[in-house]
Amino acid sequence: MNFSKYRYLLKQLVINDIKIKYRRSILGVIWSVLQPLMMMIVLTMVFASLFKSNIPHFAVYVLTGRIIWDLFSSGTIMAMDSVVSNASLIKKVYIPKYIFPLSKCFSSLVNTAFALIALVIVAIVSGGVKFTPNLFLIPIPLLYTFLFGVGLSFILSAYTVFFRDLKYLYEVLLTAWMYFTPQFFPMSIIPNNLKIVFELNPLYYTLQMFRDVVMYGVTPTLQQHLICASIGIVTLIIGLLVFRRKQDDFILYI
């Protein structure tokens, strides 16, 4: 793929995404910190009475869930239209097409870095984080989530070129997926016969690892690493293969 040759282009696409997102916004990139904070406040107000007794430091619990979910969901949603929306550029000059969905995932990763600032603020205020050396492991579950998101983004962006309605179907699927990801409720309330459904959710494992590191100061086990790394790497490989197979036909449909 000759990735190194197009690093500057990738960087400029990410910077452009950030600029466009906050163009004409008074607070600018500060919204990347305020948005997860406000979402955490809303979810805490709505669900705290139901789950707070079962989940200590509920605000931190919710925010850790949102960070993983937003990293994945925002990246894949933005990536879906990335090839189609850059049709005019693709028709004029040669650019490796994988750059476009990849740039959207990196943009989501940058926003996640800002969201971590919100997590620090909530952790200090609520005291819901154990400040241990294990906090330096935070990038690992984020990386696993990122790899999974990139792999799925390649698949979604490739098929969206041929099936534009896929975007609307994915939005519906994403809504259902959100409720099968334990962002704001404990797994203890899930009946045993339904837990297998949640355990089939790839984000369940990276989210659990992220919470273990942030809230409980627990070092991820080898099994956790193997599961999360396998999910991320396998999805990335499949995504790359699908994208490479379909990309030569993009020019006929964009």
N, C-alpha and C positions, 0 to 999 in steps of 0.2 A: 504493500500500500504506500510505501515511501512516505510515511507519516511525518518524519522530520522535515521534509521539504516544505510541508504546508503548515507547520506549527504557527508561523506568523499569521497566516490567514485564519486559522482556528482561533487564535488569540483575539484578532480583530472582530471576528463574528461574535465572540462572547462579549467583548466590550460593547459592541453595537447593541446586542440584546439588552444589556444592563441599561445603557443610555436610553433606548427606546422605552423600556419599561417605566422609567421614572422621568421621562421627558414631560416638562410642564408641571411636574409635581413640586409643591413647595418644600416638602420634607425630603424629597429625593430618596437616596438609598436608606435613609433612616426607616423607611417603611418596611424594609427587609427585617428590621428588628421589631418594629411595632406590630406587624401583621401576625407573627406567631404568638406574640404576647397577648394581643387582643383575642385571637382564636382560643388561646389557653384560658383566658378569663371567661369567655362565653361558655366553653365546654365545662369549666369548673363550676360556674354558676348553675348550669343546667343539670349536671350529673353528680355534683358533690354530695347532695343529700342522699343519693342512691348508693354510691360506692365509697364515699370518704371513710366510712367506718372500716371498710375492708382494705383500703389502700392508704397507708401513711404517706404524707407529702403528696397529696393528690395532684396538685398543680404541676409538680415536676413530672409526675407519672404521665399526665396528659401531654405535656410539652415534649417529652422524649418520644412519645408516640407520633406526635404531629411532625417532628423533625424528620423522622425516617419516612413517614408517609409522604410528606411534601417533596422530599428529595426525589422519591420515585415517581409520584404522580405528576408533578409539574414538568419533570424532564420528559416523560413519555408523551404527555399531552402536547407539549410544544414541538416535540420531534415529529409528530405525525404529519404535519403540514410542511415540514421543513424542506423537503424536496420540491413539492408542488409550488410553494411560495417563492422559490428561487429559480423557477423555470426559465425566466428571461436571462439570467446569468449563466445557467447551464447551457443554453442554446448558443451563447456567444463565445464562450471560452471554455477550455478544458479545465475542470476542477474535479477532483475526486469527490463523488457525490456523497460518500459516507461522512464527509466533513460537516454537512448540514445537520443531520440528526445528532451527531457527536457534539457539535457546538451547543445545541440546546440542552443536552445533558450536563455539559460543563457549566452552562449558565445557571442551571438548577443547583449545581454543586456550590457555586459562588454564593447564591442566595442562602444555602444551608450554612455556610460559614458565618453569615450575618445572624442567622437564627441561633447559632451557638452563643452569640452574645446575649441574646434574650434568655437562653438557658442559664447562663452564668448569673444574670440579674435575678431570676426567679430562685435559683439555688441559694444565693446569698440572703435574699429576703426571707425565704421559707426554711432554710437550713435543711433542705431535702436531699443534699448531695454530700457524700462522704469524700472529703478531699484527700485522696490517696494517690500513690504513684500510678495506680491503674487508670487514672483519668487520661494518662498519655496514650492509652489504647483506644481512645474515642475514634480516631480516624479509621480503625480497622473495620468496625461494622458499617461505617459510612462508605468505605471502599467497596465492601461486598454488595451493599445496596446499589451503589453507583454502577458496578459491573452488571448486575442484574437488569437495572434500568436501561443501560446502554444496549445490551443485547436485545431486549424487548423493543426498544426504540428503533433499531435497525429493521426488525420484522414489521412493525407497525408502519413506519415511514415508507417502506418498500411497497406494501400492499395498499396503502392509501393512494398511491399513484394510480392504481388500477380500479380501486373501489373507494370512491370518495365518501360513501355512506359509512365506511368503517369508523370514521371519526365519531359519529353519533352513537354507533353501537358500542364503541369503547367507553364513551362517557357514561353510558348506562351500566356497563360492566364494572367500571371503576367505582361507581356509587355502591354497588353490591359488594365489591371487593373491600371497600373501606370498612363496612360493617363486619366483615370477617377478619379484620385486622384489629387486635385488642389495643386500640389507642386509648380509650377512656373507660374501659371496664376490665375487671380481673377475670382471668381464665377460670377461677374457682366457681363462677356462676354458670359456666357452660356445662350442660349435661354431658356425662361421660360418652354417650353414644354420638354426640355431635363434635366432640373434641377432635376427632380424626379429620373433620372438614377444615378446622382451623389449622391443624398441623400440616395440611397439604398446601397451605398458603406460604410461599417462599419468604414473604416479608415477616412472617411470624418469628423466624429464627434470627434474622438480623435485628429485629426490634427487641427481642429478648436479650440478645447479646449487648445491645446498646444500653438497655436499662440495667443490666447486671453491672456493667462497667461504671455507669454514671451514678446510679442511685445506691447500689449496694457494695461498690468497690470490689466486685468479684472478678477474678481473672477468668476469661473464657476458657473453657475446656478444649482439648484437642478435638473432641467430637463436634463441638460447636463450630470450630474453625473449618473442619472438613465438610460439614453440611453446608455452611454459608459459602465457603469458597467454591464448592462443587456446583451449587446453584448458580452462582455468579459467572463462573468460567464457562460452564456448559451452555448457559443461556447466551453468553457473549459469542461463543463459537458458532452456535446455531444461527444467531442473528447475523453474523458476518457472512456465513455461507448463503443464507437466504438473500441477503442484500446483494451480494456479488452475482448471484444467479439471476436476479431480476433487474439489475441496474442497466444493462444494455438495452432493455426495452423501454426505459423511462422516457426517452426522447419521443417515442411514438404516442405518448399519452399526456404529456405535460403541456 
